[in-house]
Amino acid sequence: PEFAGFSEIPDDDFLNVVTYLTSIPSLEAASIGFIIIIDRRRDKWSAVKASLTRIAGAFPGNLQLVFVLRPSRFIQRAIADIGIKLYRDDFKMKVPIIMLNSVSDLHGYIDKSQLTRELGGTLEYGHSQWIHHRTAIENFAMTVKTTAQMLQTFGTDLAETELPNDVQCTEELLSSHTEHHSKLKDELKLAVKQGATLLTCIREPVTRSANSKLSPDELENVATVERLLAQLDETEKAFDQFWTKHHLKLEQCLQLRHFEHDFREVKLTLDNLMETLAGFADIGDSVTRVENLLKEQKHLEEKGQEPLEKAQSLALHGEQLIQNNHYAIDSIRPKCVELRRICDDFTNETKKKYDILGKSLELHKQLDKASQWCEAGIYLLASQAVDKCQSQEGAETALVEIEKFLVTAKEHQLSNLKEFYNQIVQKLEDVQEMFDKRQVSLKKLAAKQTRPVQPVAPHPESSPKRASPKITRPAAVGRGFLCVVKAINRNTNFFFTCAWLTHSTLLSFSHIINELIETERVYVEELQSIIEGYASEMDNPNLVHLIPSALQNKKEILFGNLPEIYYFHNRIFLKEIENCIENPELLARCFLKRKEDLQIYEKYCQNKPRSEALWRQCGDSIFFQECQRKLDHKLSLDAYLLKPVQRITKYQLLLKEMLKCSKNSEGTAELEEALATVLDIIKSVNDSMHQIAITGYEGDVSELGKLLMQGSFNVWTDHKKGHNKVKDLARFKPMQRHLFLYTKMLLFCKKREENTDGHEKTASYSFKNSLKMSTVGITENVKGDNKKFEIWYNGREEVYIIQASSVELKNTWISEIRKVLTGQLEACRGRAHRAAAGNVSFSCSCVHLLLCCPCVTVTLLSVGNCQTSAGILGKYVCRMLSPPQAVSVP
């Protein structure tokens, strides 16, 4: 439309407006092209020229035709006619420019229904309303765009969120995400409501009057709003679909964390029950004891019912999670299997205990009856007066009594238990033999009267329990025979206990050796499966694409020296202990012989932290899942990588059990030495694990010699050159220090504990100070505290008072330090002798003087050379002692 200030509009503003106007129609409509009508009836030719020039240079659409309503005044119209002819080429328009004299001429080209009222048309157009609608549409479009971006950002955050490892964090994450989702849904609802309101406003003329129709602009606006609403609806559906999956995963994660938490609690309870059940090794030594054991077993079974029910319920819950397509099936299934296994083990072990105790109870009842039968038989024999048996009638009467009594012997036959209870069976046989011999004698007397025998028989009322304890084989009837019977009766319990322990010992020792060999075979097979099923597969070209980048070229970090361990056990150690099946006494020698070879576990354990860190980084990769599937392993690789650590500790448990079984026997000394060897290896492994955690030490710890001891102490320092107040303060405020004793150096470190990636705390040792072992002295006892000792050097200018947690620990450290100092002394003497033999000048690195007094023992190390006079050194030592003592220095 005509506008007086058109020429004053900046080019950028004009271009923005025209660009916006040409972008409103659909692509299909815009492709047809645009027609421009320039109304300059009340203006001058200069305005017409300016308008054509601006349009020619800045119109962005497909321009088809330009109509110009020329100025109505005569002079301006003539100028316009001349100007259009002269400047047409200057406008650089590729479309026709049609000059019109009036609106009626325009109607010959464009229908009135397409023109607004100011151009003589009938098209209803409200400019302010059009601007209002377009502004609202643009605001709504911006709202749709912003909402879509918010949803996309939230979706990206959800996709990148790592699932927590505990119940509380998972619940918090689920609550946070749900709350954020609710807010975004509210934003979506507001956006949809805004679009619906805008659509209603645009359609208001039609709803107000049935005869009204929407203009093309209004129809275009309606289409635009509907398109935006459809876009918003699609965005909402996509977001809802993504949220449904994410929310399900969070809920499943929370279910998994609850399941894992309950699993740990239930398993701990069941493990304690199994440990308690395993502790019930006693089978009783009497009927009363066995009955009490059965009551205890019943109580334990009742106590275990609730945990067992929880375990069964939890396993059922885990199976339901698996059936519901839980994402962590591979984690849930092994736990369900483990729960059922523990439940079955507890049930089976309980049943075995009941069975063993039941048999033990039956056995003890039979033994009691047998003992009573023996005592009754012994009393019967003792009560038969020998003088009455000299007559045929008396002998026949006694014989009838014996035959009646022997009929009851069948009730106490224990022949099937001879190999287990030799002493009890022997007793029964002895009693039986007594009766047999008495029968033979009585039958002879009953058949034929012989010369009377001088009666030598005890009174029937005499108690057999007072007989001599001497045990001999019965050889005659009379007082000697009765004494033997009494002795056997008196030692019944001794025989039973002795026989049982002997057999139990043999069975236990054999069982332990068999267990050691069987578990060793299983261990070797597991190592082989790890190497072949995982380590070798890392070199398989068909699986290289499954290996995460973080794992590339890091096989040695993940597996350490596992192949070396496997080679040693498979080729050497397993074969040697298998030879011990027939020769159990050789078992201890296997461990003593292979002491150095077993040190390979130290290297493996030192690498274990790096291996675990690498596993946490890439343990969930498809490569490991595929390897586990091929091997049909129930547990993942990290569980199998713990096997060497578990195995080295298993040896000491088995050796301890063997020691219990073979105490005071010939092989006990060798077993004790083998156990000490294994414990020393475990200690060495443990010490090395602490050693690799030392930080801040600028030297190389491998150059300090062998690590002998390590442990935490309270430490006070005393510096003579320091200020008195500082010295006093140092004496009363101990420092917590972790000491590492090497053959060449004593390190003082500060222990620190740090959390790593949400896992358990790991200790590190920050280096603080060091003392060369060739320059120190030691005072073994400090007045007032038998747990303290002193380490000092440089003429006691620096003294370290060290307090151990126990007297035993203090004595152990002092013993190790004295060994180091004594070793240095022997080395120094050796060098001196070699130097003297070769006539070579020799500089002694240290001189040890062991000085003893009633209250304190001091080991002094002084640096110097062999030319130091003994007198000077003696005076130096005297100054070190208070009160001074005479010192003889050879």
Secondary structure as UniProt FT lines:
FT   TURN            4..5
FT   HELIX           6..8
FT   HELIX           11..23
FT   HELIX           27..32
FT   STRAND          34..39
FT   TURN            41..42
FT   HELIX           45..58
FT   STRAND          63..69
FT   HELIX           74..91
FT   STRAND          97..100
FT   HELIX           103..107
FT   TURN            108..109
FT   HELIX           112..114
FT   HELIX           117..119
FT   HELIX           127..160
FT   HELIX           167..202
FT   HELIX           204..208
FT   TURN            210..211
FT   HELIX           216..279
FT   HELIX           287..323
FT   TURN            324..325
FT   TURN            327..328
FT   HELIX           329..383
FT   TURN            386..387
FT   HELIX           388..390
FT   HELIX           392..407
FT   HELIX           408..412
FT   HELIX           415..417
FT   TURN            418..420
FT   HELIX           422..447
FT   TURN            460..461
FT   HELIX           464..466
FT   HELIX           479..490
FT   HELIX           492..530
FT   HELIX           531..535
FT   HELIX           536..539
FT   TURN            541..543
FT   HELIX           544..546
FT   HELIX           549..551
FT   TURN            552..553
FT   HELIX           555..559
FT   TURN            560..561
FT   HELIX           562..568
FT   HELIX           569..573
FT   HELIX           574..578
FT   TURN            579..582
FT   HELIX           584..586
FT   HELIX           587..593
FT   TURN            594..596
FT   HELIX           597..599
FT   HELIX           600..618
FT   TURN            619..620
FT   HELIX           622..631
FT   HELIX           637..641
FT   HELIX           643..661
FT   TURN            662..664
FT   TURN            666..667
FT   HELIX           668..691
FT   TURN            692..693
FT   STRAND          694..695
FT   HELIX           701..704
FT   STRAND          707..719
FT   TURN            720..721
FT   HELIX           724..732
FT   STRAND          735..742
FT   STRAND          745..755
FT   TURN            757..758
FT   STRAND          761..772
FT   HELIX           773..775
FT   STRAND          776..779
FT   TURN            783..784
FT   TURN            786..787
FT   STRAND          788..793
FT   TURN            794..797
FT   STRAND          798..803
FT   HELIX           807..837
FT   TURN            838..839
FT   STRAND          847..852
FT   STRAND          857..862
FT   TURN            866..867
FT   HELIX           870..880
//
